[in-house]
Amino acid sequence: MDRSVQKHRSAWPWLVVIGCIGFYSIPTGIIANTSGIFVAPVMDEFGWSQTDTTMYRTIQPLISAVLAPFAGKILQKGNPRWILSIVALVFGLSSWASAYATELWQWNLYGVLFGITAAFFMYLAAPVLVDRWFKKSNGTAIAIAAASLSLLAAIASPVGQQLIDAYGWHTARAILSAVTTVCSVILTILFVRKDPEEMGVLPWGADENESKEEVAAEENEGASISAALHSPALYTLILVCAIFVMCAAFFQQIPAFCARGSLGADAGAVAVSIIMVGGIVGKLILGGLNDVIGVQNTGIIAALGGALGIALAWTSGSNVTMFYVGMGIFGLGYARLTVIAPMLARSAFGSRNYSQIYSWCSTGIFVASAVAFLVYGRIYDLTESFDLCFALVIVLYVIAAILVPFTVKFGRKTWHPFKQSK
């Protein structure tokens, strides 16, 4: 029977976005993005150094980097509903168990489990599902999940600190982990589905009048794994993703930059809030722009906007207003990693092997996450200034802006022959 008769439009694609919020936005926003509030109380209780206390956050991205390609293969072949439900459960329970950790090896073991599960949920699974469920409005869909993450982090951080003040860090972490586990597992089971074919519906934006052959051809557009691995575009794509995470990580240095300069510590605290709010708004803006003007133009705008924002902040001197404007512009583009990166991969290499191809990007992201803080810290230690850090971020953004069109152009040359004949 013709698939155009069998399939119909449905709200299921947007329900899958809720599922993405479940396995991605909730654990990342509530647990991963609030890890900093637990560092001081853990250090105070056990007398550990900051390096020892936070070592699990270095272990996590390294484990994730190694496992990301395998996660991509598993998600492509298996049922993501149950895979991600198990991932959410393991992450939630291990986070809950860490609330009662009293030895460094226990925290480091948590870092290993965090790394294994994050290989699936942190950067990879949501873009893979959005790619399957959305023919149009992909950018908006992924932006909603990413913006939900930022909003949850903005709420969870002060709530978590209040819980620590009232009940201690053990109870606070247990409560946050329990809430995360229950909500993420339930939403994942209820709303994650493998693809529209499984539900007998069309992807969002698909034409009901398309024939079976046309739908099948669109689903198979894109590069083979072999072609992608032999294309320079894959490696520039990975580099762009790494640049985006390197630059995004620089916001963690802003409070120290302000505290040690003429702006003062208060300005640094306000700047972080501006960046976070800008990130929420920026994800929605970049997602919408992607759907209107395409990822190539949106990626260039986001990268150059980031460079402009950092340049304004760097040259602001003691002008607090100019500094805040720069941080606001930087914050609007802060979303480029979670919105532009997955859309760029799809535009360059298509949907044919998206999960496996983007898994290599996830590896680059995790590696860059692991080294970003070391790079900025080392630069400051050697120069006793953040100037070179600001210059590095600006240069990296400009490089990314140059590489985005190159990646799209040469990535599309690897596509399945059917695409070339259309």
N, C-alpha and C positions, 0 to 999 in steps of 0.2 A: 504493500500500500504506500502511496506517495506520502512523504513526511509532511508536506504542506497541508495535508488533510488531517493527519494525526495530531499535529502540534498547534498550540494556540498561545496567545500572549497571556502573561500571568504576573502576579506580584512576587513570585518566588525569587527572582534575582535580588530584590531589595530585602527579602527575608534572609537570604544568604549573607547580605551585608551585616545584618544583625548577628548572624553566626560568627562573622569575622570579628565583630566587636567582642564577642564572647571569648574566642580562643586567642585573640591578638591584643585588642585594646585593653581589656580588663587586666590580664596578668602583667602586661608591659607597663601600663599606666599606674596600677595600684602597687605592684611589688617591685618590678625592675627600676622604675623611675623614682621610687622613694627610698632606695637603698641607702642614700646618703644620710638620712635622719637617724639611722641605727648605728653609724660608725662610732660616734663619740660615746654613747652609753655602753657599747660593747667594749671599747677600749678602756673605759673607766672601770668596768666591773672586773675584767680579766687582766688588765695591765699590759695588753698587747700593743705593739707599735701600729701605726696607721698602715704601713706596708703589709704587715701580717694580717691585719683585720680586713683589708680590702683585696687581698690576694685572690680570693674567689672570683672577683670581678675581672681579673686578668685571665684566670683559668677559663672562665665561661666563653668568651669570644674565641679563644684559641680552639677549644673543643668544638664549638659551633662551626668554625671555619673548616675544620677537617671533615665534619659530618654533613655539611650543607649539600654537597653533590649527591650523597646517598639519600638524603631527605627528599631531594627533587625527584629522584627515580621512584622512591616509595610512594610519594604523593601522586605521581603520574600513573602508576600501576594499581595502587590500592584505593580503598574507599576513604576519602578524607574525613567523612563524618565520624568514623570510629577511630581512625588514626589520631585525629586531632582531639577527640574526646579523651583518649588515653593519655596523650601528651599533656592536655590541660590538667588531668587528674594527677599525673606524676609530678608536674611542676608545682601544683597547688599543695600537695601533700608534703613534698620535699621542702617547700617554703615554710609550711606549718611546723615541720620537724626542726627546721633551723632555729625556731623560736626557743628551743630547749637545748641548743648546742652549747657545749661548755669547753670544747677542745678545738684547736685550730684545724685538725684533720677533718673534723665534722663539717666545719664551714667549707673547707676545700672540697670535700665530697659533695656538698651541696652545689659548689661551683661546677663540678663535673655533670651532675644531673641537670642543672640549669643549662649548661652548654648543650647537652644532648637534646633537651626539649626545645631550646631556643632555635636550634638549627631548623626546626619545623615552623614554629609559630611566630618568631620575631620579625623576619623580613620576607619570608618565602611564601607561606601558605595563602595569606590574604590576596596578594597579587595574582597567584595562580588561579584561585577561585573566581576573582573578578574577571580575569581574562576569559574564563570559560562561560561565565554567566552574562557578560555584557558585550554586545557588539557595538553599542554606543553608550555614552555617558560613563565610560570606564574611569576617567579621571575624577568625576564627581563621586563615584562609588568608593574608590580607594581613599579619596580625600575625607569622606564622612567617617570611615573607620579610623583614619589617622588623626582627625580632629577630635574624635571621641577619646582617643588615647591621651591627647594633650589635656583635654578637659578633666578626665579622670585623675591624671597626675596632679593637676592644679588643685583638685579637691582633696585627694588622698594625702598629699604632703602635710598640710596643716592639720587635718584630722588625725593623721598618724602621730604627729608631734604632740597633739593634745592627749592622745591615748598614752603616749610614753610618759608625759608629765603626770598623768593621773594614776596610771597603773604599772608603769615600768615597761621597758622595751620588750620583755618576754611576752607579756600579755598583749601588748600592742601589735606585735608581729603575728602572734597567733590569731588575733581577731582579723587583721587584714588578710592573712593567708586563708582563713576559713571562708570569709566572704568571697574572695577571689576564686577559690576552688568551686564552691557551690554555683556561683553565677556563671563562671566560664564553662563548666561542664554542662550545665542545663541548657544554656543558649547554644552551645555547639551541637548537642544532640538534637535539639528541637529544629534548628534552622540550617545547619550545614548539610548540603547535598553535593554529590560528585559533579553533576553537570545537568543541563536542561534535558538531555536525552533520557536520563534516568526518571525525570518527573513528567516526561511527555509534554514539555512546554518549549517555547522559543526563548533564546537569549534576549535580553533587553535590547530593543532597537532593531531586532530582526524583522524581515518582511514575511508576513504570513503566506504570501503568494510565491515565495521562492520554492523551486523544485528540490527534490531530494538530492539531485546531483549538485545543484548550486550550493546548498547548505554544506554538503560533505566537502566540496572543494574549498569553501571558505575556512572550514575547520582544519584543513590540511595545508593552508597557506603558511609559508615560512621556511626557515632553514632546517636542514638536517643537522644532527649533532656533529657529524664529520665536517660539513661545510662551515658550520659556526666555529669549530675549533681551529680551522685553517684560515679563518678570516681575521685580519687585524682589527676589525670592528668589534669583535668580542672582547679584545684586550683593552681597547679604548673605552668600551662600555664599562668594564670592570674598573678601569682607572677613574672614570667619571664618578662611579658609585663610591669609590674609596675617597675621592676628593670631597664629595658631598659630606661624608661622615666625618672626615678630618676637620672640615670647616665648621660643621655643626658642633663638634666637640669643643671648639674654641670658646663657646659661650661659658663654659665652666671656668675659664680663666678671667672672665670679666670682673667678678667681685674682687679678686686679688689685684688686678690692674688698677681698679678705682681706689682700693684701700691704700695702695702704695704710691698713688699719685695725687694730683691736686684736686681730683673730683671727690674723693672721700668714700668711705665704706657705704654710707647711706645711698649714694648714687649707684653703687654696684648692685645693691639689693633691689632698688627700683628697676634697674636695667634688666635684671633677670626676669622680673615680672612682665616687663614690656616685651621681652623676647618670647616668653611663654604665651602671652595673649596674642602677640603677632603671629606665633606659630599656629595657633588655632585658626585665626582668620586667614592666614596665608595658605594653609592647606586647602581650604574651601575655594579660595581665589585661584590658586594654581590648578586645582582640579577642574574648575569651570573653564579656565583659559585653555587647558589641554583639550577639552571637548570642542572648543570654538575655533582656536587657531592652530591646534596641533602641538605635539610635544616638542618638536624641534624649536619652534619660535618661543614656546613657553619656557623651555630649558635654557635658552640663551638669555631671556629676560630675567629668569630666576638667578642665574649665575652672575650676570652683570649687576643685578640689583644687590646681591650679596656683597660683591666687591665694593659697590658704592656705599652701602651701609657701613661696612667695616672701615672704609677710607674716611668717612665723615666722623665716625667715633674716634678714630686714631688721631685725626688732626683737630679735634675739638678743643684741646688744651683744657682750660678750666671752664669752658662754655658748656654748662650742663644741658641747656636746651638743645644745642647742636648734637651733643653726645646722645641724648635720648632719641632724637630724630634718626640718627645713624643706627641705633639699636632697634628702633621700630622697623626701619627698612630691612635690616638684617633679619629681624624676626619674621617679617612677612615671607622671606625666602627660606626661612629655617625648615620649611616643609619640603624642600626640594628632594631630600633623601627618600622620604616615604611616599611622595607623589610622583616626582619626575623620573626617578630611577626605574621603577617598574614599568611606567608607560614608555620610557625610552627603549627598554628591552623589547617590549612588544612591537613598537614601531620599527625597530631595526631588524628583528629576527622573526616576527610573526608569532602565530599561536601554535604552530605545528609541534614544537618541542619546548614550549615556553618554560615549563616547570624545571626541566633539566638545565636549560640555558641560564635562567635567572638564578638557579642555585649556585652557579659559578660567581655571579655578582654578589650573592650573599656571602660567599667565602671572602671576597675582597672587602666587603663591608665589615665583617667580623675581624679580619686582620687589621684593617685600618682603625677599628675601634680599640683594639688592644694596644696599638702603638701611639695613638694620638696623644694621650696624656703624657707618655714618656717623651715624645718629641717636644711638646711645648714646655714641659718641665725642664728638659735638658737645655733648651735654648735660653730659658730664663736663668738657669744656674750658671751658664757660661758667660752670658752678657749682662746679667743683673738688670735686664730691661725686657719689656714686652714688645719693643719696636720691631724686632725681626719676626716675631710671631705674627703681628698685624700684617707686615709685608708679605710673609709667606701665605697667609690666608688670601690676600688680594690676588697674588700671582696664581694661586691654585684655582680661584674662581675664574680668572681670565682663561686659563688653560682649559677648564671645563667648558666654557662658552665656545671655545674654538673646536673642541672635540665633539660636541653634541651633533652638529650637522655632518661631520665626518663619519660618525658612528652610524647615523641613519642612512647616509648615502651608500656606504660600503657594506653595511649589514644587509640592506635590501638586495644587494647583488648575489647573496647566497640563497635567496628564496627558492622554494619549490618551482619547477618549470611551469606549473599551471598558472602561477601568478604572472609570469612573464607573457603568457599568451592572452591574457584578458585585455 
